[in-house]
Amino acid sequence: MATRIWPVMKLATKVTIAGGAVYVAYDSGLLGNSKQGAEALEKAKAVMPPAIEEWMKYFGLEAQLPTVPKIEFSPVDTWNSGVRWTISSLSEAPTKVTEYTNQGLQYLKDLTK
Amino acid sequence: MSEKELGKKWDRCLADGAIKLGTGLGLGIVFSVLFFKRHTWPISLGSGAGLGMAYANCQNDLRSHYILHRGDKVGLCMEKMNKML
């Protein structure tokens, strides 16, 4: 009797654990649309530092984690301004090349005088 | 769609992609350990499914700006024009 019930119990436990994992994922909005996913990521980011601190205390590692330095450099802004500078330089290039060529020719003429 | 709005949509896409990949990976690991004797394929399947869901969400999000919905003024205008004809 017990030998028959044990595999069934094992299967039922596994199904409960797997079903519970899927339900938790669904309930916390991890399987929803983009907005819910982004909100879940923000929540996770907010929860991380206190959780890490707690775990460090639990394991007795009281050493302070080095704080992430706030970087003032924004790669997005620099990339965008870099693209703008490149394109404006390319658009002005023919005019500037003509100007410098004329200046150079004028200089050579002045030298030969 | 303004550039700011587009940038926000892309941010949401990336965040959602990371979340769904992690969730798929996690659920794949759970199923692999519980039912499939620690084989790798449920993990790959879960990650792939998560990425696919994120892709579909992103696609809908980016297209939603251009899709007309029922009850918009354009729809009512078309109905009036049809009645006149």
N, CA and C atoms of all chains as a GROMACS GRO file, in nm:
protein
  594
    1MET      N    1   0.084  -0.121   0.000
    1MET     CA    2   0.000   0.000   0.000
    1MET      C    3   0.087   0.126   0.000
    2ALA      N    4   0.183   0.127   0.093
    2ALA     CA    5   0.271   0.243   0.104
    2ALA      C    6   0.360   0.255  -0.020
    3THR      N    7   0.403   0.140  -0.072
    3THR     CA    8   0.490   0.141  -0.191
    3THR      C    9   0.417   0.194  -0.313
    4ARG      N   10   0.284   0.183  -0.315
    4ARG     CA   11   0.206   0.236  -0.428
    4ARG      C   12   0.184   0.385  -0.414
    5ILE      N   13   0.165   0.428  -0.288
    5ILE     CA   14   0.132   0.570  -0.266
    5ILE      C   15   0.256   0.658  -0.284
    6TRP      N   16   0.375   0.606  -0.246
    6TRP     CA   17   0.495   0.689  -0.246
    6TRP      C   18   0.526   0.754  -0.381
    7PRO      N   19   0.526   0.679  -0.494
    7PRO     CA   20   0.554   0.747  -0.622
    7PRO      C   21   0.450   0.854  -0.654
    8VAL      N   22   0.322   0.826  -0.619
    8VAL     CA   23   0.215   0.924  -0.645
    8VAL      C   24   0.240   1.050  -0.562
    9MET      N   25   0.281   1.029  -0.436
    9MET     CA   26   0.309   1.144  -0.348
    9MET      C   27   0.425   1.227  -0.404
   10LYS      N   28   0.527   1.155  -0.451
   10LYS     CA   29   0.644   1.224  -0.509
   10LYS      C   30   0.601   1.310  -0.627
   11LEU      N   31   0.522   1.248  -0.717
   11LEU     CA   32   0.476   1.321  -0.836
   11LEU      C   33   0.391   1.441  -0.797
   12ALA      N   34   0.302   1.420  -0.699
   12ALA     CA   35   0.215   1.529  -0.655
   12ALA      C   36   0.296   1.644  -0.597
   13THR      N   37   0.401   1.610  -0.521
   13THR     CA   38   0.486   1.716  -0.463
   13THR      C   39   0.557   1.794  -0.574
   14LYS      N   40   0.612   1.719  -0.671
   14LYS     CA   41   0.683   1.785  -0.780
   14LYS      C   42   0.588   1.878  -0.857
   15VAL      N   43   0.467   1.826  -0.887
   15VAL     CA   44   0.371   1.908  -0.963
   15VAL      C   45   0.333   2.032  -0.883
   16THR      N   46   0.319   2.017  -0.752
   16THR     CA   47   0.283   2.133  -0.667
   16THR      C   48   0.394   2.237  -0.672
   17ILE      N   49   0.519   2.192  -0.660
   17ILE     CA   50   0.632   2.287  -0.660
   17ILE      C   51   0.641   2.358  -0.796
   18ALA      N   52   0.632   2.278  -0.905
   18ALA     CA   53   0.641   2.339  -1.038
   18ALA      C   54   0.525   2.435  -1.064
   19GLY      N   55   0.404   2.390  -1.028
   19GLY     CA   56   0.286   2.476  -1.045
   19GLY      C   57   0.297   2.602  -0.963
   20GLY      N   58   0.347   2.591  -0.841
   20GLY     CA   59   0.366   2.708  -0.756
   20GLY      C   60   0.465   2.807  -0.815
   21ALA      N   61   0.574   2.753  -0.874
   21ALA     CA   62   0.675   2.841  -0.937
   21ALA      C   63   0.612   2.917  -1.054
   22VAL      N   64   0.534   2.845  -1.136
   22VAL     CA   65   0.470   2.911  -1.252
   22VAL      C   66   0.370   3.015  -1.202
   23TYR      N   67   0.293   2.982  -1.097
   23TYR     CA   68   0.194   3.077  -1.046
   23TYR      C   69   0.260   3.203  -0.990
   24VAL      N   70   0.372   3.184  -0.916
   24VAL     CA   71   0.442   3.300  -0.860
   24VAL      C   72   0.493   3.390  -0.971
   25ALA      N   73   0.548   3.327  -1.077
   25ALA     CA   74   0.598   3.406  -1.191
   25ALA      C   75   0.485   3.482  -1.256
   26TYR      N   76   0.368   3.417  -1.274
   26TYR     CA   77   0.253   3.483  -1.337
   26TYR      C   78   0.197   3.594  -1.249
   27ASP      N   79   0.189   3.566  -1.118
   27ASP     CA   80   0.126   3.661  -1.026
   27ASP      C   81   0.209   3.788  -1.010
   28SER      N   82   0.343   3.775  -1.014
   28SER     CA   83   0.426   3.894  -0.996
   28SER      C   84   0.447   3.971  -1.127
   29GLY      N   85   0.371   3.938  -1.230
   29GLY     CA   86   0.375   4.015  -1.355
   29GLY      C   87   0.497   3.989  -1.440
   30LEU      N   88   0.568   3.879  -1.415
   30LEU     CA   89   0.689   3.851  -1.493
   30LEU      C   90   0.655   3.800  -1.632
   31LEU      N   91   0.532   3.750  -1.650
   31LEU     CA   92   0.494   3.694  -1.781
   31LEU      C   93   0.393   3.784  -1.851
   32GLY      N   94   0.383   3.911  -1.809
   32GLY     CA   95   0.284   4.000  -1.866
   32GLY      C   96   0.340   4.081  -1.981
   33ASN      N   97   0.287   4.204  -1.998
   33ASN     CA   98   0.332   4.287  -2.109
   33ASN      C   99   0.457   4.366  -2.069
   34SER      N  100   0.504   4.452  -2.163
   34SER     CA  101   0.632   4.522  -2.143
   34SER      C  102   0.632   4.607  -2.017
   35LYS      N  103   0.518   4.677  -1.992
   35LYS     CA  104   0.513   4.770  -1.878
   35LYS      C  105   0.530   4.693  -1.747
   36GLN      N  106   0.460   4.579  -1.738
   36GLN     CA  107   0.470   4.499  -1.614
   36GLN      C  108   0.612   4.447  -1.596
   37GLY      N  109   0.674   4.405  -1.706
   37GLY     CA  110   0.812   4.355  -1.699
   37GLY      C  111   0.909   4.463  -1.651
   38ALA      N  112   0.893   4.586  -1.707
   38ALA     CA  113   0.981   4.696  -1.667
   38ALA      C  114   0.959   4.731  -1.519
   39GLU      N  115   0.830   4.729  -1.475
   39GLU     CA  116   0.802   4.758  -1.333
   39GLU      C  117   0.865   4.654  -1.243
   40ALA      N  118   0.856   4.527  -1.285
   40ALA     CA  119   0.914   4.418  -1.204
   40ALA      C  120   1.064   4.436  -1.191
   41LEU      N  121   1.131   4.481  -1.301
   41LEU     CA  122   1.276   4.502  -1.296
   41LEU      C  123   1.310   4.615  -1.200
   42GLU      N  124   1.229   4.724  -1.202
   42GLU     CA  125   1.254   4.836  -1.111
   42GLU      C  126   1.239   4.792  -0.966
   43LYS      N  127   1.135   4.710  -0.941
   43LYS     CA  128   1.114   4.659  -0.804
   43LYS      C  129   1.232   4.575  -0.759
   44ALA      N  130   1.280   4.489  -0.850
   44ALA     CA  131   1.393   4.401  -0.817
   44ALA      C  132   1.518   4.485  -0.786
   45LYS      N  133   1.542   4.591  -0.867
   45LYS     CA  134   1.658   4.678  -0.845
   45LYS      C  135   1.650   4.746  -0.710
   46ALA      N  136   1.526   4.787  -0.672
   46ALA     CA  137   1.509   4.857  -0.544
   46ALA      C  138   1.532   4.763  -0.426
   47VAL      N  139   1.493   4.637  -0.444
   47VAL     CA  140   1.502   4.540  -0.334
   47VAL      C  141   1.643   4.486  -0.316
   48MET      N  142   1.725   4.488  -0.421
   48MET     CA  143   1.858   4.423  -0.418
   48MET      C  144   1.950   4.471  -0.306
   49PRO      N  145   1.983   4.602  -0.293
   49PRO     CA  146   2.083   4.642  -0.191
   49PRO      C  147   2.045   4.603  -0.048
   50PRO      N  148   1.920   4.626  -0.001
   50PRO     CA  149   1.888   4.582   0.135
   50PRO      C  150   1.900   4.430   0.151
   51ALA      N  151   1.860   4.357   0.047
   51ALA     CA  152   1.867   4.210   0.055
   51ALA      C  153   2.013   4.164   0.066
   52ILE      N  154   2.101   4.227  -0.015
   52ILE     CA  155   2.243   4.190  -0.012
   52ILE      C  156   2.301   4.221   0.126
   53GLU      N  157   2.262   4.341   0.181
   53GLU     CA  158   2.311   4.380   0.315
   53GLU      C  159   2.271   4.279   0.419
   54GLU      N  160   2.144   4.236   0.411
   54GLU     CA  161   2.092   4.142   0.509
   54GLU      C  162   2.169   4.010   0.504
   55TRP      N  163   2.191   3.962   0.379
   55TRP     CA  164   2.262   3.835   0.362
   55TRP      C  165   2.405   3.845   0.412
   56MET      N  166   2.469   3.963   0.389
   56MET     CA  167   2.608   3.983   0.436
   56MET      C  168   2.612   3.975   0.588
   57LYS      N  169   2.511   4.037   0.652
   57LYS     CA  170   2.506   4.035   0.800
   57LYS      C  171   2.486   3.892   0.849
   58TYR      N  172   2.398   3.818   0.777
   58TYR     CA  173   2.366   3.682   0.818
   58TYR      C  174   2.491   3.593   0.815
   59PHE      N  175   2.573   3.612   0.711
   59PHE     CA  176   2.693   3.530   0.699
   59PHE      C  177   2.810   3.586   0.777
   60GLY      N  178   2.789   3.700   0.844
   60GLY     CA  179   2.894   3.754   0.929
   60GLY      C  180   2.996   3.837   0.854
   61LEU      N  181   2.971   3.864   0.727
   61LEU     CA  182   3.066   3.946   0.650
   61LEU      C  183   3.022   4.091   0.662
   62GLU      N  184   3.074   4.158   0.764
   62GLU     CA  185   3.030   4.294   0.789
   62GLU      C  186   3.102   4.395   0.702
   63ALA      N  187   3.200   4.347   0.622
   63ALA     CA  188   3.278   4.442   0.540
   63ALA      C  189   3.186   4.518   0.445
   64GLN      N  190   3.210   4.645   0.436
   64GLN     CA  191   3.125   4.729   0.350
   64GLN      C  192   3.151   4.700   0.204
   65LEU      N  193   3.045   4.684   0.130
   65LEU     CA  194   3.060   4.670  -0.015
   65LEU      C  195   3.101   4.804  -0.071
   66PRO      N  196   3.196   4.805  -0.165
   66PRO     CA  197   3.231   4.936  -0.222
   66PRO      C  198   3.110   4.995  -0.294
   67THR      N  199   3.079   5.120  -0.261
   67THR     CA  200   2.961   5.182  -0.323
   67THR      C  201   2.989   5.210  -0.470
   68VAL      N  202   2.892   5.186  -0.551
   68VAL     CA  203   2.908   5.210  -0.695
   68VAL      C  204   2.920   5.361  -0.717
   69PRO      N  205   3.031   5.408  -0.771
   69PRO     CA  206   3.046   5.553  -0.789
   69PRO      C  207   2.948   5.604  -0.894
   70LYS      N  208   2.893   5.721  -0.867
   70LYS     CA  209   2.796   5.778  -0.962
   70LYS      C  210   2.872   5.839  -1.078
   71ILE      N  211   2.852   5.785  -1.193
   71ILE     CA  212   2.927   5.834  -1.308
   71ILE      C  213   2.846   5.944  -1.374
   72GLU      N  214   2.909   6.062  -1.394
   72GLU     CA  215   2.839   6.172  -1.455
   72GLU      C  216   2.835   6.158  -1.607
   73PHE      N  217   2.916   6.068  -1.659
   73PHE     CA  218   2.929   6.051  -1.804
   73PHE      C  219   2.808   5.974  -1.857
   74SER      N  220   2.741   6.029  -1.956
   74SER     CA  221   2.626   5.960  -2.013
   74SER      C  222   2.661   5.915  -2.154
   75PRO      N  223   2.677   5.784  -2.176
   75PRO     CA  224   2.718   5.740  -2.310
   75PRO      C  225   2.616   5.777  -2.418
   76VAL      N  226   2.488   5.778  -2.379
   76VAL     CA  227   2.384   5.810  -2.479
   76VAL      C  228   2.400   5.952  -2.529
   77ASP      N  229   2.417   6.046  -2.433
   77ASP     CA  230   2.429   6.187  -2.473
   77ASP      C  231   2.555   6.209  -2.556
   78THR      N  232   2.667   6.150  -2.513
   78THR     CA  233   2.792   6.171  -2.587
   78THR      C  234   2.782   6.108  -2.725
   79TRP      N  235   2.719   5.992  -2.734
   79TRP     CA  236   2.704   5.929  -2.866
   79TRP      C  237   2.623   6.019  -2.958
   80ASN      N  238   2.509   6.068  -2.906
   80ASN     CA  239   2.422   6.154  -2.988
   80ASN      C  240   2.495   6.279  -3.033
   81SER      N  241   2.568   6.345  -2.940
   81SER     CA  242   2.639   6.468  -2.979
   81SER      C  243   2.752   6.435  -3.075
   82GLY      N  244   2.813   6.317  -3.059
   82GLY     CA  245   2.917   6.273  -3.152
   82GLY      C  246   2.863   6.255  -3.292
   83VAL      N  247   2.745   6.193  -3.301
   83VAL     CA  248   2.682   6.173  -3.433
   83VAL      C  249   2.650   6.306  -3.497
   84ARG      N  250   2.593   6.399  -3.416
   84ARG     CA  251   2.559   6.533  -3.470
   84ARG      C  252   2.683   6.604  -3.520
   85TRP      N  253   2.792   6.599  -3.442
   85TRP     CA  254   2.917   6.666  -3.481
   85TRP      C  255   2.972   6.606  -3.610
   86THR      N  256   2.970   6.475  -3.620
   86THR     CA  257   3.021   6.408  -3.740
   86THR      C  258   2.942   6.450  -3.863
   87ILE      N  259   2.810   6.444  -3.854
   87ILE     CA  260   2.727   6.476  -3.971
   87ILE      C  261   2.742   6.623  -4.010
   88SER      N  262   2.747   6.713  -3.910
   88SER     CA  263   2.761   6.856  -3.945
   88SER      C  264   2.898   6.881  -4.007
   89SER      N  265   3.003   6.812  -3.958
   89SER     CA  266   3.136   6.827  -4.018
   89SER      C  267   3.136   6.778  -4.161
   90LEU      N  268   3.068   6.664  -4.186
   90LEU     CA  269   3.062   6.610  -4.322
   90LEU      C  270   2.988   6.705  -4.415
   91SER      N  271   2.882   6.770  -4.365
   91SER     CA  272   2.806   6.860  -4.451
   91SER      C  273   2.884   6.988  -4.480
   92GLU      N  274   2.968   7.030  -4.384
   92GLU     CA  275   3.047   7.152  -4.406
   92GLU      C  276   3.176   7.124  -4.479
   93ALA      N  277   3.213   6.996  -4.492
   93ALA     CA  278   3.345   6.959  -4.545
   93ALA      C  279   3.374   7.017  -4.685
   94PRO      N  280   3.281   7.005  -4.783
   94PRO     CA  281   3.314   7.057  -4.917
   94PRO      C  282   3.347   7.206  -4.915
   95THR      N  283   3.264   7.284  -4.842
   95THR     CA  284   3.288   7.430  -4.834
   95THR      C  285   3.424   7.458  -4.773
   96LYS      N  286   3.454   7.389  -4.666
   96LYS     CA  287   3.580   7.413  -4.596
   96LYS      C  288   3.698   7.373  -4.683
   97VAL      N  289   3.686   7.260  -4.753
   97VAL     CA  290   3.797   7.213  -4.839
   97VAL      C  291   3.823   7.318  -4.948
   98THR      N  292   3.715   7.371  -5.008
   98THR     CA  293   3.731   7.474  -5.112
   98THR      C  294   3.801   7.596  -5.055
   99GLU      N  295   3.757   7.635  -4.935
   99GLU     CA  296   3.816   7.752  -4.870
   99GLU      C  297   3.965   7.734  -4.846
  100TYR      N  298   4.000   7.619  -4.789
  100TYR     CA  299   4.142   7.595  -4.757
  100TYR      C  300   4.225   7.585  -4.885
  101THR      N  301   4.167   7.524  -4.989
  101THR     CA  302   4.239   7.512  -5.116
  101THR      C  303   4.268   7.651  -5.173
  102ASN      N  304   4.163   7.737  -5.169
  102ASN     CA  305   4.182   7.875  -5.219
  102ASN      C  306   4.287   7.949  -5.139
  103GLN      N  307   4.281   7.930  -5.007
  103GLN     CA  308   4.380   7.996  -4.921
  103GLN      C  309   4.520   7.947  -4.954
  104GLY      N  310   4.534   7.817  -4.973
  104GLY     CA  311   4.662   7.758  -5.006
  104GLY      C  312   4.715   7.811  -5.138
  105LEU      N  313   4.626   7.818  -5.238
  105LEU     CA  314   4.667   7.868  -5.370
  105LEU      C  315   4.710   8.015  -5.361
  106GLN      N  316   4.632   8.090  -5.284
  106GLN     CA  317   4.665   8.232  -5.265
  106GLN      C  318   4.802   8.248  -5.201
  107TYR      N  319   4.829   8.163  -5.101
  107TYR     CA  320   4.958   8.166  -5.030
  107TYR      C  321   5.072   8.136  -5.127
  108LEU      N  322   5.051   8.036  -5.213
  108LEU     CA  323   5.155   7.998  -5.310
  108LEU      C  324   5.177   8.110  -5.410
  109LYS      N  325   5.066   8.174  -5.453
  109LYS     CA  326   5.078   8.287  -5.546
  109LYS      C  327   5.158   8.398  -5.483
  110ASP      N  328   5.127   8.425  -5.353
  110ASP     CA  329   5.200   8.531  -5.282
  110ASP      C  330   5.349   8.497  -5.272
  111LEU      N  331   5.380   8.369  -5.257
  111LEU     CA  332   5.520   8.326  -5.246
  111LEU      C  333   5.595   8.349  -5.378
  112THR      N  334   5.523   8.321  -5.489
  112THR     CA  335   5.589   8.333  -5.619
  112THR      C  336   5.604   8.478  -5.663
  113LYS      N  337   5.530   8.568  -5.600
  113LYS     CA  338   5.537   8.710  -5.640
  113LYS      C  339   5.673   8.771  -5.611
  114MET      N  340   0.552   5.920  -3.364
  114MET     CA  341   0.607   5.888  -3.231
  114MET      C  342   0.730   5.973  -3.206
  115SER      N  343   0.733   6.045  -3.095
  115SER     CA  344   0.849   6.129  -3.066
  115SER      C  345   0.969   6.042  -3.029
  116GLU      N  346   1.089   6.104  -3.040
  116GLU     CA  347   1.210   6.025  -3.009
  116GLU      C  348   1.215   5.984  -2.864
  117LYS      N  349   1.164   6.071  -2.777
  117LYS     CA  350   1.165   6.041  -2.633
  117LYS      C  351   1.078   5.918  -2.606
  118GLU      N  352   0.958   5.919  -2.670
  118GLU     CA  353   0.866   5.807  -2.652
  118GLU      C  354   0.928   5.679  -2.703
  119LEU      N  355   0.994   5.689  -2.821
  119LEU     CA  356   1.058   5.572  -2.880
  119LEU      C  357   1.169   5.520  -2.790
  120GLY      N  358   1.247   5.614  -2.734
  120GLY     CA  359   1.353   5.572  -2.642
  120GLY      C  360   1.299   5.500  -2.522
  121LYS      N  361   1.186   5.550  -2.468
  121LYS     CA  362   1.125   5.485  -2.352
  121LYS      C  363   1.077   5.345  -2.389
  122LYS      N  364   1.021   5.332  -2.508
  122LYS     CA  365   0.972   5.201  -2.551
  122LYS      C  366   1.087   5.102  -2.562
  123TRP      N  367   1.200   5.148  -2.618
  123TRP     CA  368   1.316   5.059  -2.629
  123TRP      C  369   1.367   5.020  -2.490
  124ASP      N  370   1.367   5.117  -2.397
  124ASP     CA  371   1.409   5.085  -2.260
  124ASP      C  372   1.321   4.977  -2.200
  125ARG      N  373   1.189   4.994  -2.223
  125ARG     CA  374   1.095   4.895  -2.170
  125ARG      C  375   1.120   4.759  -2.233
  126CYS      N  376   1.148   4.759  -2.364
  126CYS     CA  377   1.175   4.633  -2.436
  126CYS      C  378   1.294   4.560  -2.374
  127LEU      N  379   1.403   4.636  -2.349
  127LEU     CA  380   1.523   4.571  -2.295
  127LEU      C  381   1.498   4.517  -2.155
  128ALA      N  382   1.429   4.600  -2.071
  128ALA     CA  383   1.401   4.556  -1.935
  128ALA      C  384   1.314   4.430  -1.937
  129ASP      N  385   1.211   4.435  -2.022
  129ASP     CA  386   1.120   4.321  -2.032
  129ASP      C  387   1.193   4.196  -2.082
  130GLY      N  388   1.285   4.216  -2.178
  130GLY     CA  389   1.363   4.104  -2.231
  130GLY      C  390   1.447   4.039  -2.123
  131ALA      N  391   1.510   4.122  -2.041
  131ALA     CA  392   1.593   4.068  -1.932
  131ALA      C  393   1.507   3.989  -1.834
  132ILE      N  394   1.391   4.047  -1.799
  132ILE     CA  395   1.302   3.981  -1.702
  132ILE      C  396   1.253   3.847  -1.757
  133LYS      N  397   1.209   3.848  -1.884
  133LYS     CA  398   1.151   3.725  -1.939
  133LYS      C  399   1.257   3.617  -1.959
  134LEU      N  400   1.379   3.660  -1.997
  134LEU     CA  401   1.487   3.562  -2.013
  134LEU      C  402   1.517   3.497  -1.879
  135GLY      N  403   1.527   3.580  -1.774
  135GLY     CA  404   1.554   3.527  -1.640
  135GLY      C  405   1.444   3.435  -1.591
  136THR      N  406   1.318   3.478  -1.615
  136THR     CA  407   1.205   3.395  -1.571
  136THR      C  408   1.204   3.262  -1.644
  137GLY      N  409   1.223   3.267  -1.777
  137GLY     CA  410   1.225   3.144  -1.856
  137GLY      C  411   1.337   3.051  -1.812
  138LEU      N  412   1.452   3.111  -1.786
  138LEU     CA  413   1.567   3.032  -1.738
  138LEU      C  414   1.534   2.965  -1.606
  139GLY      N  415   1.477   3.046  -1.513
  139GLY     CA  416   1.442   2.993  -1.381
  139GLY      C  417   1.342   2.879  -1.388
  140LEU      N  418   1.234   2.903  -1.463
  140LEU     CA  419   1.131   2.800  -1.474
  140LEU      C  420   1.186   2.676  -1.546
  141GLY      N  421   1.275   2.699  -1.645
  141GLY     CA  422   1.338   2.586  -1.714
  141GLY      C  423   1.422   2.503  -1.620
  142ILE      N  424   1.494   2.571  -1.532
  142ILE     CA  425   1.578   2.499  -1.434
  142ILE      C  426   1.488   2.418  -1.340
  143VAL      N  427   1.378   2.480  -1.294
  143VAL     CA  428   1.286   2.410  -1.202
  143VAL      C  429   1.232   2.283  -1.268
  144PHE      N  430   1.184   2.299  -1.392
  144PHE     CA  431   1.126   2.182  -1.461
  144PHE      C  432   1.233   2.078  -1.492
  145SER      N  433   1.352   2.125  -1.527
  145SER     CA  434   1.460   2.030  -1.559
  145SER      C  435   1.496   1.946  -1.438
  146VAL      N  436   1.505   2.014  -1.321
  146VAL     CA  437   1.544   1.941  -1.201
  146VAL      C  438   1.433   1.848  -1.154
  147LEU      N  439   1.306   1.895  -1.162
  147LEU     CA  440   1.196   1.817  -1.106
  147LEU      C  441   1.153   1.701  -1.195
  148PHE      N  442   1.141   1.727  -1.328
  148PHE     CA  443   1.078   1.628  -1.415
  148PHE      C  444   1.170   1.562  -1.517
  149PHE      N  445   1.276   1.633  -1.557
  149PHE     CA  446   1.352   1.584  -1.673
  149PHE      C  447   1.495   1.547  -1.641
  150LYS      N  448   1.518   1.504  -1.522
  150LYS     CA  449   1.647   1.445  -1.479
  150LYS      C  450   1.768   1.533  -1.514
  151ARG      N  451   1.750   1.664  -1.490
  151ARG     CA  452   1.860   1.761  -1.506
  151ARG      C  453   1.917   1.765  -1.647
  152HIS      N  454   1.832   1.742  -1.747
  152HIS     CA  455   1.876   1.762  -1.884
  152HIS      C  456   1.878   1.911  -1.915
  153THR      N  457   1.950   1.945  -2.024
  153THR     CA  458   1.967   2.088  -2.057
  153THR      C  459   1.850   2.143  -2.138
  154TRP      N  460   1.782   2.055  -2.212
  154TRP     CA  461   1.686   2.109  -2.310
  154TRP      C  462   1.569   2.187  -2.248
  155PRO      N  463   1.518   2.153  -2.127
  155PRO     CA  464   1.410   2.238  -2.074
  155PRO      C  465   1.459   2.380  -2.043
  156ILE      N  466   1.587   2.391  -2.004
  156ILE     CA  467   1.642   2.523  -1.974
  156ILE      C  468   1.650   2.606  -2.102
  157SER      N  469   1.698   2.541  -2.211
  157SER     CA  470   1.707   2.612  -2.340
  157SER      C  471   1.567   2.650  -2.387
  158LEU      N  472   1.472   2.556  -2.372
  158LEU     CA  473   1.334   2.582  -2.415
  158LEU      C  474   1.275   2.700  -2.338
  159GLY      N  475   1.294   2.700  -2.207
  159GLY     CA  476   1.241   2.807  -2.124
  159GLY      C  477   1.302   2.942  -2.159
  160SER      N  478   1.435   2.946  -2.177
  160SER     CA  479   1.500   3.073  -2.212
  160SER      C  480   1.451   3.122  -2.347
  161GLY      N  481   1.443   3.028  -2.444
  161GLY     CA  482   1.397   3.065  -2.577
  161GLY      C  483   1.254   3.117  -2.575
  162ALA      N  484   1.168   3.049  -2.499
  162ALA     CA  485   1.028   3.093  -2.490
  162ALA      C  486   1.021   3.232  -2.426
  163GLY      N  487   1.101   3.256  -2.323
  163GLY     CA  488   1.104   3.387  -2.259
  163GLY      C  489   1.146   3.496  -2.355
  164LEU      N  490   1.252   3.469  -2.432
  164LEU     CA  491   1.297   3.567  -2.530
  164LEU      C  492   1.191   3.592  -2.636
  165GLY      N  493   1.124   3.484  -2.679
  165GLY     CA  494   1.018   3.498  -2.779
  165GLY      C  495   0.903   3.584  -2.728
  166MET      N  496   0.865   3.564  -2.601
  166MET     CA  497   0.757   3.645  -2.542
  166MET      C  498   0.798   3.792  -2.536
  167ALA      N  499   0.924   3.814  -2.499
  167ALA     CA  500   0.973   3.952  -2.492
  167ALA      C  501   0.971   4.015  -2.630
  168TYR      N  502   1.012   3.939  -2.733
  168TYR     CA  503   1.011   3.989  -2.871
  168TYR      C  504   0.871   4.028  -2.914
  169ALA      N  505   0.773   3.940  -2.884
  169ALA     CA  506   0.634   3.967  -2.922
  169ALA      C  507   0.582   4.091  -2.850
  170ASN      N  508   0.612   4.105  -2.722
  170ASN     CA  509   0.569   4.223  -2.646
  170ASN      C  510   0.626   4.350  -2.705
  171CYS      N  511   0.756   4.344  -2.737
  171CYS     CA  512   0.826   4.459  -2.794
  171CYS      C  513   0.762   4.498  -2.926
  172GLN      N  514   0.734   4.398  -3.008
  172GLN     CA  515   0.673   4.424  -3.139
  172GLN      C  516   0.538   4.494  -3.123
  173ASN      N  517   0.454   4.444  -3.032
  173ASN     CA  518   0.322   4.504  -3.008
  173ASN      C  519   0.336   4.647  -2.957
  174ASP      N  520   0.433   4.666  -2.866
  174ASP     CA  521   0.454   4.797  -2.806
  174ASP      C  522   0.495   4.899  -2.912
  175LEU      N  523   0.586   4.860  -3.001
  175LEU     CA  524   0.634   4.953  -3.103
  175LEU      C  525   0.528   4.979  -3.209
  176ARG      N  526   0.442   4.879  -3.236
  176ARG     CA  527   0.340   4.898  -3.339
  176ARG      C  528   0.217   4.969  -3.285
  177SER      N  529   0.197   4.970  -3.153
  177SER     CA  530   0.071   5.018  -3.096
  177SER      C  531   0.044   5.164  -3.132
  178HIS      N  532   0.150   5.242  -3.155
  178HIS     CA  533   0.132   5.383  -3.187
  178HIS      C  534   0.058   5.402  -3.319
  179TYR      N  535   0.080   5.308  -3.414
  179TYR     CA  536   0.027   5.324  -3.549
  179TYR      C  537  -0.104   5.252  -3.573
  180ILE      N  538  -0.150   5.175  -3.474
  180ILE     CA  539  -0.273   5.097  -3.494
  180ILE      C  540  -0.392   5.182  -3.453
  181LEU      N  541  -0.492   5.192  -3.544
  181LEU     CA  542  -0.613   5.266  -3.511
  181LEU      C  543  -0.706   5.175  -3.432
  182HIS      N  544  -0.769   5.234  -3.331
  182HIS     CA  545  -0.861   5.153  -3.252
  182HIS      C  546  -1.003   5.193  -3.282
  183ARG      N  547  -1.096   5.102  -3.256
  183ARG     CA  548  -1.238   5.132  -3.277
  183ARG      C  549  -1.278   5.251  -3.191
  184GLY      N  550  -1.364   5.335  -3.247
  184GLY     CA  551  -1.410   5.449  -3.169
  184GLY      C  552  -1.323   5.571  -3.187
  185ASP      N  553  -1.211   5.558  -3.263
  185ASP     CA  554  -1.129   5.678  -3.289
  185ASP      C  555  -1.204   5.768  -3.386
  186LYS      N  556  -1.165   5.898  -3.388
  186LYS     CA  557  -1.236   5.993  -3.473
  186LYS      C  558  -1.228   5.953  -3.620
  187VAL      N  559  -1.114   5.893  -3.659
  187VAL     CA  560  -1.099   5.854  -3.800
  187VAL      C  561  -1.205   5.753  -3.838
  188GLY      N  562  -1.232   5.657  -3.748
  188GLY     CA  563  -1.332   5.554  -3.776
  188GLY      C  564  -1.470   5.616  -3.796
  189LEU      N  565  -1.505   5.714  -3.710
  189LEU     CA  566  -1.636   5.777  -3.720
  189LEU      C  567  -1.647   5.857  -3.849
  190CYS      N  568  -1.536   5.922  -3.885
  190CYS     CA  569  -1.535   6.002  -4.008
  190CYS      C  570  -1.559   5.911  -4.128
  191MET      N  571  -1.494   5.794  -4.130
  191MET     CA  572  -1.510   5.700  -4.242
  191MET      C  573  -1.654   5.654  -4.250
  192GLU      N  574  -1.716   5.629  -4.132
  192GLU     CA  575  -1.855   5.583  -4.133
  192GLU      C  576  -1.945   5.690  -4.194
  193LYS      N  577  -1.921   5.817  -4.157
  193LYS     CA  578  -2.003   5.927  -4.213
  193LYS      C  579  -1.987   5.934  -4.362
  194MET      N  580  -1.863   5.920  -4.408
  194MET     CA  581  -1.838   5.926  -4.553
  194MET      C  582  -1.908   5.814  -4.625
  195ASN      N  583  -1.906   5.695  -4.568
  195ASN     CA  584  -1.974   5.580  -4.630
  195ASN      C  585  -2.125   5.605  -4.640
  196LYS      N  586  -2.182   5.664  -4.533
  196LYS     CA  587  -2.327   5.693  -4.534
  196LYS      C  588  -2.361   5.794  -4.642
  197MET      N  589  -2.271   5.896  -4.656
  197MET     CA  590  -2.299   5.999  -4.758
  197MET      C  591  -2.298   5.939  -4.898
  198LEU      N  592  -2.207   5.845  -4.920
  198LEU     CA  593  -2.197   5.782  -5.053
  198LEU      C  594  -2.312   5.682  -5.072
   0.00000   0.00000   0.00000
